[in-house]
């Protein structure tokens, strides 16, 4: 026998990759000029638009999203510190393209190196950091590829940490860049660097201006990385946040910096105009469930899955049905699914949120049962 509690809320949850059953918009749905692009909500990973999103392409300096991720992860893990000094090798100092003209033997803090990579896409600083973290760029690139595999980036392979070289074995896709950007943006620390518009190094003698012009003029822009080579053309991973919801727009192989920025703006404007996040945690607390033959009489409950869902703005009301058994039989394991919160919209099931045991409850033993019975008899 089950008891069902129904609650009416303003919004409903979604199945992965969908918003109330809506499939991602495809090519032709919006005037996107670039040959490959994707629009993703940052927290849930929901894809709202895609165009040739899995096509392998040369990423140029968008490569450095992975370089930035590995540096940031090492910082947060305590393996390196912002104040640590990094010495530029002859090889690092030899790099051209976007750079800050490091000299061999010049020392710069991790903090300044990270700022130079994030703001001006400094190739020399990227190589210097790769050597600092792994000994050589080659070993760092191996680490980049291992991390890409861990993140499930199936259309990504790196041969360098900068993206400066148009190697045919150095590639990624719009979807993989979005997933990688999403992982990087899980670390709030990176926004201290990617949101910088103007700054300087070397005591103010060398000025920095962000290569991502959206940081200056697009409201809520939080980054993330531009790229250009003659083969890769104009690439961009753009991130922005407003009113608690963040989106990632990736543009690959745009014809110009202006068209690249225009495409990203079109995607982000569409996202902010049409979608928002809502909580999947009702204000009412979940009840406790009684446990038969347990060492504790009841077990607390918790929600599983995502805590928020992407929803269309102005959406209709949805019905939530909480389905739980009358009681559980011991033993109960922490994290064990014991019920379901079913979300329906217009009669269609759009999400099933697992309800989990919040603690373990062992089965009562013989002596425990004996004492319990004895206490019951004494109470009589």
C-alpha positions in Angstrom: 0.0 0.0 0.0 1.4 3.4 -0.9 0.5 6.9 0.1 0.6 9.7 -2.5 1.0 13.3 -1.8 0.2 15.7 -4.6 1.7 19.2 -4.8 1.0 21.9 -7.4 4.1 23.9 -8.2 4.7 26.6 -10.9 7.3 24.6 -12.8 8.3 21.1 -13.7 11.5 19.1 -14.2 12.9 17.8 -17.4 14.4 14.7 -18.8 18.1 15.1 -19.8 18.5 17.1 -22.9 14.8 18.2 -23.0 12.7 21.1 -21.6 9.2 19.8 -21.1 9.6 17.5 -24.1 11.0 20.1 -26.3 14.0 18.9 -28.4 17.0 21.2 -29.0 16.6 23.7 -31.8 18.5 22.7 -34.9 20.2 24.4 -37.7 17.9 26.9 -39.4 15.9 27.7 -36.3 18.1 30.8 -35.7 20.3 32.9 -37.9 23.6 31.4 -36.9 26.3 31.9 -39.6 29.1 29.7 -38.1 29.2 26.2 -39.5 29.2 24.7 -36.0 27.6 25.9 -32.8 25.9 24.9 -29.6 23.9 26.5 -26.7 23.9 24.8 -23.3 22.6 25.7 -19.9 25.5 25.5 -17.5 24.0 23.8 -14.4 21.9 21.1 -15.9 23.8 20.6 -19.2 20.6 21.0 -21.1 21.2 21.7 -24.8 18.9 24.3 -26.3 20.4 24.7 -29.8 22.9 22.8 -31.9 24.4 23.0 -35.3 26.9 20.3 -36.4 27.8 20.2 -32.8 29.7 16.9 -33.0 31.9 17.7 -36.0 35.6 17.6 -35.3 37.2 20.9 -35.8 40.4 22.8 -35.1 39.8 24.8 -31.9 42.7 27.4 -32.0 43.2 29.0 -28.5 39.8 27.6 -27.3 42.2 24.7 -26.5 43.2 26.8 -23.5 39.9 26.0 -21.7 41.5 22.7 -20.9 44.8 24.3 -19.9 42.9 26.7 -17.6 40.9 23.8 -16.1 44.0 21.8 -15.2 45.6 24.8 -13.6 42.5 25.7 -11.7 42.0 22.1 -10.5 45.6 22.0 -9.2 45.1 25.4 -7.4 42.0 24.2 -5.7 43.6 20.9 -4.8 46.4 22.8 -3.1 49.1 21.3 -5.4 50.2 24.8 -6.4 49.6 28.3 -4.9 48.8 31.6 -6.6 51.9 33.1 -5.2 54.2 30.4 -6.5 56.8 31.7 -8.9 57.1 30.1 -12.4 60.3 30.4 -14.3 60.0 30.8 -18.1 62.1 28.3 -20.0 63.8 29.1 -23.3 61.1 27.1 -25.1 58.2 28.9 -23.4 59.8 32.3 -24.1 60.2 31.4 -27.8 56.4 31.2 -28.4 54.8 33.9 -30.5 51.2 34.6 -31.5 49.2 35.9 -28.5 51.8 36.3 -25.8 53.3 38.7 -23.1 56.8 38.3 -24.4 58.3 36.3 -21.6 62.1 36.3 -21.5 64.0 33.1 -20.7 64.5 33.0 -16.9 61.8 35.5 -16.2 59.7 34.7 -13.2 56.0 35.3 -12.9 53.5 34.2 -10.2 50.9 31.5 -11.0 48.3 34.2 -10.4 49.8 36.4 -13.1 50.3 33.5 -15.5 46.7 32.5 -15.1 45.6 36.1 -15.7 47.7 36.3 -18.9 46.3 33.0 -20.3 42.7 33.9 -19.5 42.8 37.6 -20.6 45.1 37.8 -23.6 45.4 34.0 -24.4 49.2 34.1 -23.8 50.8 31.2 -25.5 54.1 31.7 -23.7 52.4 31.6 -20.3 50.4 28.5 -21.2 53.6 26.6 -22.1 55.4 27.9 -19.0 52.5 26.6 -16.8 52.4 23.3 -18.6 56.1 22.8 -17.9 55.7 23.9 -14.3 52.8 21.5 -13.7 54.1 18.4 -15.6 57.8 19.0 -16.4 57.2 19.2 -20.2 54.4 20.3 -22.4 54.3 16.8 -23.9 53.5 15.3 -20.4 51.0 18.0 -19.8 49.3 17.2 -23.1 49.0 13.6 -22.0 47.3 14.8 -18.9 44.9 17.0 -21.1 43.9 14.0 -23.1 43.3 11.9 -19.9 41.1 14.6 -18.5 39.2 14.8 -21.8 38.6 11.1 -21.6 37.4 11.3 -18.0 34.9 14.1 -19.1 33.6 11.9 -21.9 34.8 14.2 -24.7 34.6 11.7 -27.5 35.5 14.1 -30.3 38.5 15.7 -28.6 42.3 15.1 -28.9 45.1 17.5 -28.0 48.6 17.7 -29.3 49.6 21.0 -27.6 48.4 23.2 -24.8 48.0 26.4 -26.7 46.0 25.7 -30.0 48.6 27.8 -31.8 49.4 25.0 -34.2 46.9 23.7 -36.7 47.8 20.0 -36.3 45.3 17.6 -37.9 45.5 15.4 -34.7 44.5 18.4 -32.6 40.7 18.7 -32.7 37.5 19.1 -30.7 33.8 19.7 -31.3 31.4 22.4 -30.3 29.7 20.0 -27.9 32.9 18.9 -26.3 34.0 22.6 -25.8 30.7 23.3 -24.1 31.1 20.3 -21.8 34.7 21.4 -21.1 33.6 25.0 -20.4 30.8 23.7 -18.1 33.4 21.8 -16.1 35.7 24.8 -15.9 32.8 27.1 -14.8 32.2 24.8 -11.8 35.2 26.5 -10.3 34.2 30.1 -9.3 37.9 31.0 -9.0 38.2 31.1 -12.8 35.7 34.0 -13.1 38.2 36.2 -11.2 40.3 36.0 -14.3 37.9 35.5 -17.2 35.8 38.6 -16.3 38.8 41.0 -16.4 38.5 43.6 -19.1 41.7 45.6 -18.6 44.6 44.9 -16.3 48.4 44.9 -16.3 51.5 42.9 -15.3 55.1 43.7 -14.5 54.2 46.5 -12.1 51.9 48.1 -14.6 54.4 48.4 -17.4 52.6 45.8 -19.6 48.9 46.3 -20.2 46.4 43.5 -20.9 43.1 43.8 -22.8 40.7 40.9 -23.0 40.4 39.2 -26.4 36.8 38.4 -25.6 35.0 41.7 -26.3 31.7 40.3 -24.9 33.3 40.7 -21.4 33.0 44.5 -21.9 29.7 44.9 -23.6 27.5 41.9 -23.1 25.5 42.1 -19.8 26.4 39.2 -17.4 29.3 37.9 -19.5 31.6 35.7 -17.4 34.1 34.7 -20.1 35.3 32.4 -21.5 37.9 31.9 -24.3 38.4 33.1 -27.9 40.6 31.5 -30.6 41.8 32.2 -34.1 44.2 30.6 -36.6 43.9 30.7 -40.4 42.6 27.1 -40.4 40.4 27.3 -37.3 39.0 30.7 -38.2 37.2 32.6 -35.4 36.2 30.4 -32.4 34.6 31.3 -29.1 33.4 29.7 -25.9 31.1 32.4 -24.4 29.6 32.2 -20.9 27.1 34.5 -19.3 25.0 34.6 -16.1 21.9 36.6 -15.1 19.5 36.2 -12.3 20.9 32.9 -11.2 21.0 31.1 -14.5 24.0 30.7 -16.7 24.5 29.7 -20.4 27.3 28.5 -22.6 27.4 29.4 -26.3 30.2 27.8 -28.4 31.0 29.1 -31.9 33.4 27.2 -34.1 35.0 28.5 -37.3 33.3 31.8 -37.6 34.1 34.0 -40.6 35.1 37.0 -38.5 35.4 38.2 -35.0 32.2 40.2 -35.4 30.2 37.3 -36.9 31.5 35.1 -34.1 30.4 37.5 -31.4 27.1 38.1 -33.2 26.3 34.4 -33.3 27.2 34.0 -29.6 25.0 37.0 -28.7 22.1 35.6 -30.7 22.3 32.3 -28.8 22.7 33.9 -25.4 19.9 36.4 -26.0 17.5 33.5 -27.0 18.4 31.6 -23.8 17.9 34.5 -21.4 14.7 35.6 -23.1 13.1 32.1 -22.9 14.4 30.1 -20.0 15.0 30.1 -16.3 15.8 27.7 -13.5 13.5 26.6 -10.8 14.0 24.5 -7.7 13.1 20.9 -7.6 13.0 21.0 -3.8 9.5 21.9 -2.5 9.4 24.0 0.6 7.7 21.3 2.6 10.2 18.8 4.3 10.1 15.2 3.3 8.6 13.0 5.9 10.4 10.2 7.8 9.5 6.6 7.0 9.0 4.0 9.8 11.3 1.0 9.6 10.1 -2.5 10.5 12.6 -4.5 12.5 15.1 -1.7 12.5 17.5 -0.5 15.2 16.0 2.9 14.6 12.2 3.4 14.4 12.4 5.8 11.3 14.7 6.8 8.5 15.0 10.4 7.1 14.5 10.9 3.4 16.4 13.0 0.9 16.1 13.9 -2.8 18.3 12.4 -5.5 19.2 13.8 -8.9 19.4 17.5 -9.9 18.3 20.2 -7.5 17.1 22.5 -10.2 15.6 22.2 -13.6 15.6 24.4 -16.7 12.1 25.6 -17.6 10.5 27.8 -20.2 9.6 31.2 -18.8 5.9 31.6 -18.1 5.3 27.9 -18.2 2.1 26.3 -17.0 1.6 24.6 -13.6 2.8 21.1 -13.2 1.6 18.4 -10.8 4.0 16.6 -8.5 3.1 13.2 -7.0 5.2 11.9 -4.1 4.9 8.1 -4.0 6.2 6.4 -0.8 5.6 3.0 0.9 3.8 3.0 4.3 7.0 1.5 5.9 10.3 0.0 5.1 11.8 -3.3 6.2 15.3 -3.3 7.8 18.1 -3.3 6.8 18.0 0.0 4.9 21.1 1.3 3.2 21.9 5.1 3.0 21.2 6.2 -0.6 18.8 3.4 -1.3 15.9 4.6 -3.4 12.7 4.2 -1.4 10.2 6.3 -3.5 9.7 8.6 -6.4 8.6 12.2 -7.0 6.8 12.0 -10.4 6.4 15.3 -12.3 3.7 15.5 -14.9 2.7 18.2 -17.3 -0.5 17.9 -19.3 -0.7 14.3 -18.5 2.9 13.6 -19.7 5.6 12.4 -17.3 8.5 14.7 -17.7 10.6 13.7 -14.7 10.9 11.0 -12.0 13.0 12.3 -9.1 14.3 9.5 -6.8 13.6 9.7 -3.1 16.5 8.2 -1.1 17.1 7.0 2.4 19.1 9.6 4.2 20.7 7.2 6.6 21.4 3.5 7.1 19.2 1.5 9.5 20.5 -2.0 10.5 18.2 -4.8 11.2 17.6 -5.4 14.9 19.3 -8.6 16.3 17.9 -11.3 18.6 19.0 -9.6 21.8 17.8 -6.2 20.6 14.4 -7.8 19.7 14.3 -9.5 23.1 15.0 -6.2 25.0 12.4 -4.5 22.9 9.8 -7.1 23.7 10.8 -7.2 27.4 10.5 -3.4 27.6 7.1 -3.6 26.0 5.9 -6.2 28.5 7.3 -4.1 31.4 5.4 -1.1 30.0 2.2 -3.1 30.2 
